[in-house]
Amino acid sequence: MIIKDIVVHLIDKQADSGQSTLSLSQQSIAASPTLEHFLEELNKVYNSKPSKVFGSFADSEGEIDNSLKSSHILLNSYLKKQTSFIDYTQQSMNLLKHYIDQTGKATGGYIVFVNYTLFGSDFMLIAMLNNVAGVAVDSNLGINNINYLDISKLHLAARIDLSLWQDDAESGRYISMIRGKESNKLSEYFRKFIGSDETINSKQETSELLTAVSRFCDTNIQDDDTKSQFKQKAADFCLEQADKGQNVVLKDFSGYVADSAVDDFMNYVKSEQFSLSDEISPNKTVIRRFNKISGRNQQVSITINEEALGDTVIYDADKETLTLSDLPATLKAQLLNR
C-alpha cells in the first residue's frame, strides 16, 4: 500500500440534537510506521465486511443548497489538482454536516480520508470511526486509561476506486460501501454524503453466482465426488478473493473452477437465466453457507457439508434418521462427560 494523503477530521453530534459541530484538521498526517499499520488494519477490516453495496455517483443536482458541492464534484476537483487534499476534505466535511444534521438519531465520529494506491489502482477510502476507552501498561508498568480508535467496529465507510472511475465511469460499481448496524434510515445520510446510487448488492450477486455453479453441476456433472470438488473449488476461489478485498473476475473464476470445461461453464453462467456481471464482489457469509445442508428445531441444530452425505453422514429417508460417524473429538469429549 502506498499512502498518498491522509487526514482525520471530527464531526461531533449528540443523538436527537439538531446541529453538529466540526473540528477540522489543517494538514495531512505525516507518514510513519504507526500510520501504515493503522491503514493496513483499516483496509483489512473493510475488506472483511460481508454486506457491501456497490454503485456509482448519482446525479444529486437540486438536493444540496447553493453553498455546497456534491462529493463527486469535490473529488474530481482534487484529482485534477484544482484544489488541495485538505481543501477537498474540509469541503466534504461541510457536506457531511449538511446531511447528518437532518438525521435526528445520528451521531458523529472521526472521519478518516485516505488516498492510497494498492495493486496498481488508486483509491479514496472515507471511514467513520469512534473512540473507545481502554487501559494500557506504561513504561513504568503502571496502568493508565487511554482512548483509541476502534477499527474492529468500523462504523460507516466507503471506498472509491479512482482508477476504475476515471477509466470506466459506466461500470456502475466503482464505489463500495459498508454500513453499521444502524437502521437504513440512520445510515442513509452517509450514502447521500458519498453520493452513491447503490446499484449492486454483494450478497445478491454472490448468491446468483453460486446458484449458477450448483445448477451447472446438477445439469452437467453426474459423479458426486466430481460435483463436490467443483463446488468446493468455487467456494475456495471466492473466499480467497474476499480475503484480499478483490472482485471475482468471471473469466478467471471459470478457468480455475471449470478447468477443461471452461467454455461450457462460461456459456452457461452468461446465459439469460442469470444476471451476472463480468466481475462480482464476493460475500463471505453467502460463500460459507454454500455447499452446506442445515436445519434446526427446538432441540437440535445441524449443518452438514454435502460431500459428507453417503460417507460419514447416512440419511435413511424411510426412517427419517441420520447416522453420523467420524465424530469431532470435541463433540465426543462432551458426550463422554455428560
Protein Blocks (a to p, Z undefined) as FASTA:
>chain_A
ZZfbdcdddddddehiabdcddddfbdcdddfklmmmmmmmmmmmmmpmbbcddddddfe
hjacfkbccfklmmmmmmnopacfklmmmmmmmmmmmmmmmpmklccdddddddddeehi
acdddddddddddddddfkopacddddddfklcfbdcdddfklmmmmmmnopabccdddf
bdfklmmmmmmmnopahlacfklmmmmmmmmmmmmmmmmmmblklmmmmmmmmmmmmmmm
mmnopacdfklmmmmmnmmmmmmmmmmmmmmkbccdfbdcddfklmmmgoiacdddfkbc
cdddfklgoplpccdfklopacdehiafklmmmmmmZZ
